[in-house]
Amino acid sequence: MSAVGGTGQPSGTPWPASALRDSDGALAVGGTTTTALAAEHGTPAYVLDEGEFRLRARRFADAFGQAFEQVGTGVDVYYAGKALLTKAVARWAREEGLRVDTASGGELAVALAAGVPGAELGLHGNNKSDGELEAALDAGVGRIIVDSLGEIDRLADLAQARGVVAPVMLRVTTGVHAGGHEFIATAHEDQKFGLSVSAGPGGGDSPAVIALLRVLERPSLRLLGIHSHIGSQILDADGFAEAARTVLRLRAHLGIRTGVLVDEVDLGGGYGIAYLPQDSELDPFRVAHEIARAVADACRELGTPLPRISIEPGRAIVGPAGITVYTVGTVKPVVVTSDDGGTFTRLYVSVDGGMSDNIRPALYGAAYHAEIANRRSDAPLALVRVVGKHCESGDIVVDELLLPGDVRPGDLLAVAATGAYGRSMASNYNLLTRPPVIGVLDGASRVLVRRETVDDLLALDQG
């Protein structure tokens, strides 16, 4: 077996560590070739390397556990299920010592069905229904992250009617923005998540302080702590450290004002990964120690004891563990006029999926890397745009890529780092059926989520 790469050279970091090419040039992940996977399971297919997922989960648990132990407090790592949640994935996360964060009633149901105890689950959401809150209370969810004053009152009433006390964290917006596209920035003021720590009109209490006081007023609620999430695809610790300082100041203010110093602070997720061969990914050990030092320093300056910390990595665990395998259909050379008046040829390589199985390039302009996965080629490289089969000109899988110029119908194309947000954001646009999720480990494959069928689509349509 040799390193991954369309020309036999290493391609860099987007691929799982198990990714290799066999003597025929076929890409193998988790000890199974893409040619074997395509023959058995068809394409398109999401392929998830269980070993890579587990390794990355352990790495986060070890990195943050060690870093915060050194400064004198504990940490809980919640796997952010919104990135990808199946029953198998939830079990893997728990078996590696992680808890699971959910963002809807559906995600909560999958985690519970996987056997994750309610006490090890969190429930997020800016607009939770009464049904979702009731399900969380009935399951004994360990923390419900409330997002508005109205939700605080609704949850308190529902808990009181059940004769239980609901464990609550309040999500706040710190004004710290870090990471990628504006649509996935989640800590600036003008957005739907959380309550601002900035003072109200005329210098009055901030929305966050008002909400914290509201929680403390309701006997059916127990205030666990304060939650912050600053964005996605973050590659350094600076934003996390600044957000931590802001949240810890809010915690100290609440303690002085009410005598209640909350026990926990959650610093959210958003840890970045490598999508392209030239990218670098975040080192969890380095970042964990930088965040831990910032938390310890802030608490020392404020004269407050350290809280227990929690974090919520999702993409950084499952993203690089997954690839998507497609079959090439149409290959179309298109002559393009450049800005300087010259011309060049771009190959449009169409695959049997597209924006229905990975909406991120169309939604965010996200960049991905792909390679021919069924063979090796020494053909000269050509400028390629990989596109899907949907009736949209913006149905782009990889916007710009160099592939061997002999790419042809029937080839397999593998796209790296699609474990996060491919399946979880997938749709049935143009009534395409969603691909399966295939788990691979030690040369064996198994279906984690089966492929949808046309019968599934028709069964939903009541005529």
C-alpha positions in Angstrom: 0.0 0.0 0.0 1.2 3.5 -0.7 0.3 7.1 0.4 -2.9 8.7 -0.9 -2.5 10.9 -4.0 -3.7 11.1 -7.5 0.0 10.8 -8.7 1.1 8.5 -6.0 2.4 11.4 -3.8 1.0 12.1 -0.3 -1.9 14.5 -0.4 -1.7 16.0 3.0 -4.0 16.0 6.0 -7.6 15.9 4.8 -7.7 12.1 4.6 -8.1 9.6 7.5 -4.8 8.3 8.8 -5.8 4.9 7.4 -6.1 6.1 3.9 -3.7 4.3 1.5 -3.6 3.1 -2.1 -3.3 -0.5 -3.1 -1.1 -1.8 -5.9 -3.8 -0.9 -8.5 -4.0 2.6 -7.2 -7.4 2.1 -5.5 -8.0 4.2 -2.4 -8.5 2.2 0.8 -9.9 3.6 4.1 -10.1 1.6 7.3 -8.5 -1.3 5.4 -11.3 -1.5 2.7 -10.9 -0.2 -0.9 -13.3 2.2 -2.4 -13.8 -0.2 -5.3 -14.9 -2.9 -2.9 -17.2 -0.4 -1.1 -18.7 0.8 -4.3 -19.3 -2.7 -5.5 -21.0 -3.8 -2.3 -22.9 -0.6 -1.3 -23.1 1.5 -4.4 -22.5 5.2 -4.8 -22.7 7.9 -3.7 -21.9 6.7 -0.2 -20.6 8.3 3.0 -17.7 6.2 4.3 -16.9 6.7 8.0 -13.6 5.4 9.5 -14.5 4.2 13.0 -10.9 4.0 14.1 -10.3 7.6 13.1 -13.4 8.8 14.9 -12.4 7.0 18.1 -8.8 8.3 17.9 -9.9 11.9 17.5 -12.5 11.5 20.3 -9.8 10.2 22.7 -7.4 12.9 21.6 -9.9 15.7 22.7 -10.7 13.9 25.9 -7.0 13.4 26.8 -5.9 16.9 25.7 -8.5 18.9 27.6 -8.6 16.5 30.6 -4.8 16.9 31.1 -4.8 20.6 30.5 -7.5 21.4 33.0 -6.3 18.9 35.5 -3.0 20.8 35.5 -4.7 24.1 36.5 -6.9 22.4 39.1 -10.3 21.7 37.6 -12.2 19.1 35.6 -13.6 19.0 32.1 -16.4 17.3 30.2 -16.2 16.7 26.5 -19.5 16.6 24.7 -19.5 15.3 21.1 -21.6 17.8 19.1 -24.1 15.5 17.4 -25.2 18.1 14.9 -22.1 17.3 12.9 -23.2 13.7 12.4 -25.3 11.6 14.7 -26.2 8.0 14.2 -26.8 5.3 16.9 -23.3 3.9 16.2 -21.6 7.3 16.3 -23.3 8.1 19.6 -22.1 4.7 21.0 -18.5 5.3 19.8 -18.4 8.7 21.4 -19.7 7.4 24.8 -17.3 4.4 24.7 -14.4 6.9 24.3 -15.5 8.8 27.4 -17.4 11.6 25.7 -20.9 12.9 26.4 -23.3 13.8 23.6 -24.8 17.2 22.8 -28.0 17.3 20.8 -29.7 20.2 19.0 -33.2 18.8 18.4 -35.7 16.3 19.5 -34.6 14.0 16.7 -31.0 14.1 17.7 -32.0 13.5 21.3 -34.1 10.5 20.3 -31.2 8.9 18.3 -28.8 9.4 21.3 -31.2 7.8 23.7 -31.9 5.0 21.3 -28.1 4.4 21.2 -28.2 3.8 24.9 -26.6 7.1 26.0 -28.0 7.9 29.5 -30.0 11.1 29.7 -27.7 12.4 32.4 -24.8 12.4 29.8 -26.8 14.4 27.2 -27.3 18.1 26.5 -30.1 19.7 24.6 -29.5 22.9 22.6 -31.7 25.0 20.3 -32.9 28.6 19.9 -36.5 27.6 19.4 -37.2 24.3 21.3 -40.8 23.1 21.2 -42.7 22.2 24.3 -42.5 18.6 23.0 -38.7 18.7 22.8 -38.4 20.2 26.3 -40.8 17.6 27.7 -38.8 14.8 26.0 -35.6 16.2 27.7 -37.3 16.4 31.1 -38.7 12.9 30.8 -35.3 11.5 29.7 -33.5 13.2 32.6 -31.2 15.1 30.3 -28.2 16.4 32.2 -28.4 19.9 31.0 -30.8 22.0 28.9 -29.2 25.1 27.3 -31.8 27.8 27.4 -31.6 30.5 24.8 -34.3 33.1 25.6 -36.4 34.6 28.4 -39.5 33.0 27.0 -37.9 29.5 27.0 -36.9 30.0 30.6 -40.5 30.5 31.6 -41.8 27.7 29.5 -39.3 25.2 30.8 -39.9 26.2 34.4 -43.6 25.7 33.9 -43.2 22.3 32.3 -40.7 21.2 35.0 -43.0 22.4 37.7 -46.0 20.5 36.2 -43.9 17.3 36.3 -42.6 17.9 39.8 -39.0 18.0 38.7 -36.1 20.5 38.8 -34.6 21.1 35.3 -30.8 21.5 35.1 -30.1 24.6 33.1 -27.3 26.4 31.4 -27.8 29.8 29.8 -26.3 30.5 26.4 -24.8 33.9 26.1 -23.2 35.9 23.2 -19.9 37.4 24.1 -19.3 39.6 21.1 -16.3 37.4 20.2 -16.4 36.2 16.6 -14.0 33.6 15.4 -13.9 31.1 12.5 -15.2 30.9 9.0 -18.2 32.2 7.0 -20.5 34.8 8.5 -23.4 32.4 8.5 -21.6 30.1 11.0 -20.4 32.9 13.3 -22.4 32.5 16.4 -21.2 35.1 19.0 -21.7 38.5 17.4 -24.7 40.5 18.6 -26.9 40.5 15.5 -27.9 36.9 15.3 -30.4 34.4 16.7 -28.4 32.5 19.3 -28.1 33.3 23.0 -28.4 36.5 25.1 -25.9 39.3 25.0 -23.5 40.1 27.9 -23.5 43.8 26.8 -25.3 46.2 29.0 -28.8 47.1 28.2 -30.1 50.6 27.2 -29.0 53.3 29.5 -26.4 51.0 31.1 -28.9 48.7 32.7 -28.6 45.0 33.2 -27.6 43.0 30.1 -30.0 40.5 28.6 -27.7 37.8 29.9 -27.9 39.1 33.5 -31.7 39.5 33.3 -32.0 35.9 32.1 -29.7 34.5 34.8 -31.7 36.3 37.5 -34.9 34.9 35.9 -33.5 31.3 36.1 -32.6 31.8 39.8 -36.1 33.1 40.6 -37.8 29.8 39.4 -37.6 27.0 42.0 -38.2 24.4 39.2 -34.9 25.4 37.5 -31.4 24.7 38.7 -28.7 27.0 37.2 -25.7 24.8 36.3 -23.7 27.4 34.5 -23.1 29.6 31.5 -22.6 28.6 27.9 -20.8 30.3 25.1 -20.1 29.3 21.4 -18.2 31.7 19.2 -18.2 30.1 15.7 -16.9 27.3 13.6 -13.7 26.2 11.8 -11.5 28.0 14.4 -7.8 27.2 14.2 -6.3 28.9 17.2 -7.1 29.5 20.9 -7.4 33.3 20.9 -11.1 33.5 20.4 -11.9 30.8 23.0 -9.6 32.5 25.5 -11.3 35.9 25.1 -14.8 34.4 25.3 -13.8 32.5 28.4 -12.6 35.7 30.1 -15.9 37.4 29.2 -18.0 34.5 30.5 -15.9 34.3 33.7 -16.4 38.0 34.4 -20.2 37.5 34.0 -20.0 34.6 36.4 -18.1 36.7 38.9 -20.6 39.5 38.6 -23.5 37.2 39.2 -21.7 35.8 42.3 -21.2 39.2 43.8 -24.8 40.3 43.0 -26.6 37.1 44.2 -24.1 35.0 46.1 -24.5 32.3 43.4 -21.3 31.4 41.7 -22.2 28.9 39.0 -20.3 25.6 39.0 -19.8 25.2 35.2 -18.8 27.1 32.1 -19.1 25.7 28.6 -16.8 27.1 25.9 -18.6 25.5 23.0 -17.0 24.0 19.9 -16.0 25.1 16.5 -12.5 23.5 16.4 -11.2 23.6 12.9 -9.9 20.8 10.5 -7.9 20.6 7.3 -10.1 20.4 4.2 -7.3 20.9 1.6 -3.9 19.3 1.3 -2.2 22.6 2.1 -4.3 23.2 5.2 -3.2 22.8 8.8 -5.6 21.6 11.4 -6.0 22.6 15.0 -3.8 20.8 17.6 -6.1 20.0 20.5 -3.2 19.6 23.0 -1.8 23.0 22.2 -5.2 24.7 22.2 -6.4 23.0 25.4 -3.4 24.2 27.3 -3.7 27.8 26.0 -7.4 27.9 27.0 -6.7 26.3 30.4 -4.1 28.9 31.1 -6.5 31.7 30.1 -9.2 30.3 32.3 -6.9 29.9 35.3 -5.4 33.4 34.8 -8.9 35.0 34.6 -10.2 33.3 37.7 -7.1 34.3 39.6 -7.6 38.0 38.6 -11.2 37.8 39.5 -10.6 36.1 42.8 -13.0 33.3 42.0 -12.5 29.5 42.2 -12.2 27.6 38.9 -15.4 26.3 37.4 -15.8 22.9 35.8 -15.3 23.4 32.1 -17.0 21.7 29.2 -16.4 21.8 25.4 -18.3 20.6 22.4 -16.1 19.4 19.5 -18.0 17.8 16.5 -16.4 18.6 13.2 -12.9 18.1 14.6 -13.8 14.5 15.6 -16.0 13.3 12.7 -15.0 15.5 9.8 -11.7 14.0 8.8 -13.0 10.5 9.7 -15.4 10.6 6.7 -15.1 10.6 2.9 -17.8 10.6 0.2 -17.4 8.2 -2.7 -19.0 9.1 -6.1 -19.1 7.6 -9.5 -18.2 9.9 -12.4 -20.8 10.3 -15.2 -20.5 13.0 -17.8 -17.1 14.6 -18.4 -17.4 17.8 -20.4 -14.6 20.1 -21.6 -15.6 23.8 -21.6 -13.6 26.6 -23.1 -13.5 29.5 -20.8 -12.5 33.1 -21.6 -10.2 34.6 -18.9 -10.2 38.1 -17.6 -7.2 39.0 -19.8 -9.1 37.9 -22.9 -7.3 34.6 -23.3 -8.9 31.2 -23.2 -8.4 28.0 -21.2 -10.3 24.6 -20.9 -12.0 23.5 -17.8 -13.2 19.9 -17.4 -16.7 19.7 -15.8 -16.7 16.3 -14.1 -20.3 15.3 -13.1 -20.9 12.8 -10.3 -23.9 10.9 -9.2 -24.6 13.1 -6.1 -24.1 16.8 -5.4 -25.6 19.5 -3.3 -28.2 17.1 -1.8 -25.4 15.2 -0.1 -23.1 18.1 0.6 -24.7 21.5 0.6 -21.7 23.3 2.2 -20.0 24.4 -1.1 -23.3 26.0 -2.3 -24.2 27.4 1.1 -20.9 28.6 2.4 -18.5 28.4 -0.5 -16.7 25.6 1.4 -13.7 24.2 -0.3 -13.0 20.4 -0.6 -10.4 18.2 -2.0 -11.0 15.1 -4.2 -9.0 12.4 -6.0 -9.7 9.6 -8.4 -10.2 6.6 -6.1 -10.3 3.5 -8.3 -7.0 3.7 -10.1 -3.7 5.4 -10.4 -3.0 7.7 -13.4 0.1 9.4 -14.8 -1.8 11.5 -17.2 -1.0 15.3 -17.2 -3.1 17.2 -14.7 -6.1 19.2 -15.9 -8.2 22.0 -14.4 -11.4 20.4 -13.1 -14.7 21.5 -11.6 -16.5 18.6 -9.9 -20.3 19.2 -10.1 -23.4 17.3 -9.1 -26.4 16.1 -11.0 -29.0 18.6 -9.7 -30.8 21.2 -11.7 -28.8 24.1 -10.3 -25.8 25.9 -11.8 -24.5 26.3 -8.2 -24.5 22.5 -7.7 -20.7 22.3 -7.2 -18.9 19.7 -5.2 -15.3 21.0 -5.7 -15.0 24.3 -7.3 -11.4 24.1 -8.6 -9.1 21.1 -8.6 -6.3 19.5 -10.6 -7.0 15.9 -11.6 -5.4 13.6 -14.1 -6.8 14.7 -17.5 -7.9 11.2 -18.3 -10.6 11.2 -15.7 -13.5 9.4 -17.4 -17.1 8.1 -16.9 -17.1 5.1 -14.5 -14.2 6.4 -12.4 -14.7 6.6 -8.6 -14.1 10.0 -7.1 -13.5 10.4 -3.3 -13.9 13.7 -1.5 -12.0 14.1 1.7 -13.2 15.4 5.1 -16.9 15.1 4.6 -17.7 13.3 7.8 -19.2 16.5 9.3 -22.3 18.1 8.0 -22.6 16.1 4.8 -25.2 13.5 5.9 -26.6 15.7 8.7 -27.4 18.5 6.2 -28.5 16.2 3.3 -31.8 16.7 1.5 -33.9 15.0 -1.1 -33.6 17.9 -3.6 -34.8 16.8 -7.0 -36.1 13.7 -5.1 -32.6 12.1 -5.0 -32.4 9.5 -2.2 -29.9 10.2 0.5 -26.7 8.0 0.5 -25.9 5.4 3.1 -23.4 5.8 5.9 -20.9 2.9 5.7 -18.7 2.3 8.7 -15.2 0.8 8.0 -12.7 -0.7 10.5 -9.9 -3.3 10.1 -10.8 -4.3 6.6 -14.5 -4.8 7.2 -17.5 -2.6 6.3 -21.0 -2.4 7.7 -24.1 -0.2 7.0 -24.7 2.3 9.8 -27.5 4.1 8.0 -29.0 2.4 5.0 -29.5 4.1 1.6 -32.9 5.7 1.1 -35.0 4.3 -1.7 -37.6 5.6 -4.0 -40.1 3.5 -2.0 -39.1 5.6 1.1 -40.0 8.8 -0.8 -43.3 7.4 -2.1 -44.2 6.1 1.4 -44.1 9.7 2.7 -46.3 11.1 -0.1 -49.9 10.6 0.9 -51.3 11.5 -2.5 
